[in-house]
Amino acid sequence: METQSDPQLASQTGQATPTDFFPAASPKTGGGISPNPPSSLGEDTASYLSSTSRIAGSPARSVLRFGIMQTRVTLLDGAVYTCSIEKRVRGQVLLQKVCDHLNLLERDYFGLTYKDSDNQKNWLAPAKEMKKQLRGVSWNFSFNVKFYPPDPVQLSEDLTRYFLCLQLREDIVSGRLPCSLATHIVLGSYTVQSELGDHDPDELGCDYVSELSFAPSQTKEMEERIVDLHKTYKGMTPAVAELHFLEIAKKLSMYGVDLHHAKDSEGVCIMLGVCNSGLLVYRDRLRINRFAWPHILKISYKRNNFYIKIRPGEFDQFESTIGFKLHNHRAAKRLWKVCVEHHAFFRLLSPEEPPKKFALGSKFRYSGRTQIQSRRASSQIARQAPYFLRLSSKRYTMSRSLDGDATVSPTQTLSGSPAVVAPPVADCRTLSGSDRLTKHKIPRHLEEPPCSG
């Protein structure tokens, strides 16, 4: 599909200098002007008593008191972390607190999610004030993997790989990461070895595998075959078992794919998946198209339409733009943000510079470190391997299809957030040259040349 070039689609890009991950936030504070330092101890005491009596009943004091929010973060192992935080601080402050609580250094791959007023999952933006993101919703969050590393072996610490394993186990059991029966059995056996150690019927009992969860539809036959494999892993350490687990999981077709409901130009219901390699299109559980990041020139949205501009193919003369229609404007913007962040993290050498103050379009940019910067920082970690406890997975029943519909038993809730569920939407249209779009332009000097086929 050919479209005319629109000069309004051009975005300003620049080479950003590498910065430290999550620089210290500078939250605004209220509460009046600080007095001049007293000149003596007597003046100091008098000033303290008088100012305390005035501030205690002042409106500014109430603002500060009511500006503190109690946050609740569900971790990947199901534990809950709570802390008090000022409403005006940026999202990076809460993420920093959670990572410090977990003793996690390789934190670039993780993020916090929350549910908006439409009960849709959103990623907490690290560079934006929290009170501007959570308007009219509870301050409940989930700690999840945001960017799934293409090669988990390159992670420096076992702790990071353990959290990635926890996320993948949840993805598998919830149905977001479909597996064959054979894959379920192999991954389940490594999970048992990692969490329970060597096979010992005297210590573990005869039915120990039935207490763990490995698949959406877990059968007795599957559990018996998992036990047979588990018997062969004697002497394997938990860290090695998790490495084997990740080596298999990373090859699954839906590994690290963030799904979004949409419709194509013919009004057919599809799902758009964002991952480290690009944008994927699914119909009836099958992948029907793939747009790699090197082939995408621009990603943009307008109203509830989402567009990608594709580089000309070998036999094409002009660039083409493909459009999809989502449920509403917020869904289109949410998908656009996920694409911007995934492209920046996996493809760029360093984050893009923020747009100028009076620039057109959205000011949103990925603000964290890229994968290249994260790997460079991970290689400089000098601490000894931290000690941590691996918690056993608890059994719960759940069924989920690829489109995200799910039912969880009341015995246990999942840590994290379920897949996005969107209502039906209208069909899509082709981009017209007169449309002004919110866009993200991919810097040409950082792109790989298009690959054949």
N, C-alpha and C positions, 0 to 999 in steps of 0.2 A: 504494500500500500504506500503510495507516494504522497507526500505532503510538501507544502511550500515552507521555506525557511522563514521563521519569525524572529526578527531581531529582539523582540521583547523576551524571548526565551533565554537569551544569553545571560549567564551569571558570572559575577566576578569571582575569580579564584586566585589564591595566592599560596606561596610556600610558607607554611607555618614552621616556627622553630619548635623543636621538641621541648615539652614542658613536663614537670613532675606530675604524677598522677594525683588528681584531686587536690589542687592547691588549697591552702587554708581559706575557709570562707570568712567573709567579713560581714556578719549579720548586723543589721541596723538595730539600734537599741534606743528606747525612749527613756523618759524619766527626768528631764530637766537638764540644767547646766551645772557642771561641777564648780563649787566655790573655790576661791583662791586658798592656797595652803595657809593654815594658821601660823602665827608667828611664835606661839608659846603653847605649853601643855595645857594651861588654863583655857586659852582660847579654843584649843582643839576639843577639849571636853565640852565646853559650852556650845560650840558649833555642832558637835555630834548630837547632843541632847535636843537642841532646838530643831535641827534639820530632820532628826528621826521622827519627832512628834508631828512635823509638817508633812513629811512624805507619807507617813503611815496612812493618812486619810485622804491623800491627794488622788485625783483621777489617774495620774500617770502611774501610780503604784498599782492600781487595779489593772491597767493595761498590761503591765509587765506580768502580773500574776496570772491573768487570763490568757497571756500569750504563750504559755507553756502547754504543750500537748503531750499526752501519754501515748506512745506508739507501741504497737504490738507486731512483732515480726516472726512469722513461722519459718523455721529453718528447714533445710533439706532432710534432716533426720526426724522431723516431726516436732522437735522441741520448739518452745516459744521464748523469744527474747524480747523483753520490754525495757523501755527507757523513756525518759522525759526529754523533750527537745523543743526548742523555741520555734514558733511558727514561721518566723521570717528567714530562717537559715535555709541554705540550698540543700538539695537532695543529697549532695555528696557528703554532707556531714553525717546523715543517718547511715549511709552505706559504709562510711569510714568506721562508725561505731560498731556496726555489725561485723565487719571484717576484723576489727581489733578484738572483738569478743571471740571470734572463731580462730584467732591467731593465723589468719590467712594473708599471705603476702602477694601471691599471684591473683590479684583481685580484679584484673581487667576483664576477665571472662564472665564476671558475675554482675548481677544487678538486682534491683528491688521492683516488684510488681504490686499494683493495687487495682481495685475494681472501681470503675467510674459509676456515674449515676445510671448508666445503661447496663450495668453489671458486665462490662467488657474489660478485659485485662489490658492494662497500660504499664509501660515501663516508667519508673520514676526518673525524671530528667535530673542528672547531677548538677547541672549549671543553673537551674531555675529554682526560685524560692518555692518551698514546699506548700505554703498557704495558697499560692496561685495554681497549684496543680490539684490540690485536694479540696475543692470547693463543694461543700454539701455532701461529702462522703466520709466514712469512718477512716481513721488513721491506722488501718490494718494492712500489713504488707506481707509479701512472701519473698524469701531469698531464693533466687533461681539462677541457673546458668543462662546467660544472655547470648554469648558467642561461643558456639561449640568448636573447640580446636580441631582442625582437620587431622592433625597427628598428635594425639594425647601423649605419646612417648616424649615429645619435646618439652612437656611441662617439667619443671625442675623438682617439685616436691610431691611426695606421696599424698600429703594432705589435700593438695589441689585435685589430684586424680581421684581421691576418695569422694570428694564432693561431686565431681563429675559423674562418678559411678552412681551415686545416690540419685542424681537427676535422671540419668539414663534408666535406672531401674523403675523410677516413677513413670517415665515416659512409656516404658514397655508395658507395665501393669495397667496403665490407664488406656493403652491402645494408641497413643500418639506415635509410637514407634513400632509399627507392625513387624512381626518376625514369623518365620516358619516354625513348625514344631521342632525340627532338629536344632534350630538356633535357640529357641526357648530352653531346650534341655541343656545345651552347652553353656549358655550364659547363666542358667540357674545353678549349674554345678559349680561354676566359679564364684557365684554369689555365696553359696553355702560354704565353700572353702575359705572365702575372705571373712565371713562373719562368724563361723563356728569352728574353723580350724580343721584338723584331720578327722577322718571318720572314726568314731569311737562309739559303738552302740551301747556300751556299758554306761558311758557318761551322757550321751545325747538321747538315748532311748531308741525305740524302733520307729516311731512316727514323727521324728523331729522335722522332716522336710515338710510335712503337712502344715506346720505352724508358720511357714514362710510363704511369701507371695512371689510368683515368678511371671505370671501371664494373666491376661484378662479372664480366660477360661481355663482354669487349672484342673487337670484330671489326675486320677490315681496312677494311670500308666505313665504320665509325664513325671510324676514324683518318683516312681520306681526307677525310671531310667536316669534321673538326676542322681539318685543315691548310687547307682552302679558306677557312674562317672566319678562321683565324689570319692569313692573308695580308692581310685587310682591316683589321687592327688596327694598322697601322704608325703609330708615334709615340705609342701609348697607354702610359702609365706603369704600372708594377706596381700602384701604389696604386689607380689608376682601374680597372684590370682587376679587382682584388679587390672594389671597390665594386659593379661590375656583377655579379660572381659572387654576392655576398651579396644583392643585390636580387632575384635569381631564386631563390636557395636559400631565402630566408625565406618564400616563397609556397608551398613544397612542403607537402603535407598532413602529412608526418611530421617536419617541421622541429622539432627540439628536444623530441621526444617520448621519454620514458623508459618503456620497456615492461616489464611484469611479467605473468607467467603467472598465471592464475586460472581459476575455474569459476563459472558463474552459478547461480541458484537451481534450474535444471533439470539441472544437471550437465554443461552444455555447455562445452567448452574455449573460453576467450576470452583476450584480452590487455587489460590495463588500462594506459593510457598517461597519464603525468603531463606537463603542459606549462605554459607561462605562462598559458594561458587557462582551464585547469581539468583535469578528469578525462575521458578518452576511453575508449570501450569498442570493441574490435575483435573481429570474428569472421570467420574465413576471409579474412583480409587486407582486410576492408571495415569501415569505421567504422559501427557500428550505434547508437551513442548518445554523447551529449556532455553533461557536467554542468559548466557554467561556475562559476567560483568565486563569483560573486554569488548563485547559486542554492543553494549548499551551505552549510548551517548548521553542521554538525559533521562531522568525520572521526574515526574511532575504530577500534580493533581489540581483539579479545579472542581469546586463543589463536591459531588460524590463520584467524580470520574478520576481514574488513575491512568496515567499514560507513561509509556516508555518509548523513547526514540532509538531506533535500531540502526547500527552502522550498515552501509550498503554491502550486500553480499558480492560474491565473485561475479555474478551475472546481472547485478542490479546497478542502475546508474544513480539513483537518488536514495537518500535516507527515507526510512518509513517510520511511521508512528502507529503504535498499537494501543488501543484504549480498552479499559475495563470499567464496569460500573459496580460500585459498592453500595452498601445499604444507605449510607448517609455521608455527609461531609466529614464527620469525625472518624468514620471508618477509613475513608480515603486518606485522610491526614495521618492516621495511625499507621497505615501500610507504608505511606511515603516516608515517615520517620524511621521505621524499621529498615527500609531499603537504604536510606541515607547512612544510617549507623553501620549496617553490615558492610556496605561498600567501603566506607571510610576505614573501618577496623581491619578488614581483610585485604584491602587493595592499596591504600595510601601509605606513603612513607611516614607522614606525620599529619595531624589533623589540619583541616582547612582553617584559615583565619576567619574570624567572625565578620559578617557583612558590615558595611558602613552604616552609620546611624540612620541615614535617610534612604537606604537602598530599598527597592521594591521587593515584594515577596516576603516569605517567611525568613526570620532571622535564625531559625533553628539550624544548628550545626552539631556534629559529633564533637564532644568536648574532652573525651578521655584519650588514653594512649592507643595507638594502633597496635596490631599484632606484632609488627616488627619491633616497635619500641618496647612492647611488653616482653618479648623474648630476650631482647638485649638487657633489660632490667633483671629478668629472671636468672640470666647467666651470672649475674653479679651477687646473687644471694649467698651469703657466707655463713649463715647460722647452721647449727646442727639440726638434723631432721627432727621436727617437733613430735612429741609423744601425744597420741590421741586415741580415744576409745572408738571402736567400731560397734555400732548398735545393730541389733538384729532387726530385720524387716518383719513387720507384723502382717498377719493375714487379713485381707479384706476382700470382699467380692465387688467386682466392678465390671461393667460392660461399656464399651465406647466404640463408636464407629469413626471413620476417618473425618467426618464432618464435625466431630466434637461433641455429639450428644452423649451424655453420660449419666449413670446412676450409681451412687455410692451407698454401701450399706451403712446403717447408723453406728456400727461398732467402731469405726475409725474414719476420720476425714483425711484426705490427702494433704500432704505438705505441698505448698506451691499452688498454682492456679490451673484450672482446666483449660482445654483448648477453647479458642474463640468460637462462639456460636452467633451467627448473624441471621436475621430474617431474610426472606426472598427479596430480590431487588429487580429493578427494571433493566432493560438491555443497555448496551453501550453504544457509543458513537465514535466517529473518527475525529481526530483533532483538527480544528480549523485554524487557519493561519492568524486570525484576528483575536484568538483567545489569549488572555493574559493569565499565566499559570504561576503557581508556586512550584519551584523547580530546584533540582540539584544537578549541577553540571559536573560531569566526571572530567577531571583534568587530563588532557590528552598526553601530556608528557609523562604521566604516571601510569598509563595504560599499556598493556601488552598488545602486540600486534594481533590482529584477528587470526584465529586458527582455522584451517581448512576443514570443511565438513561441519 
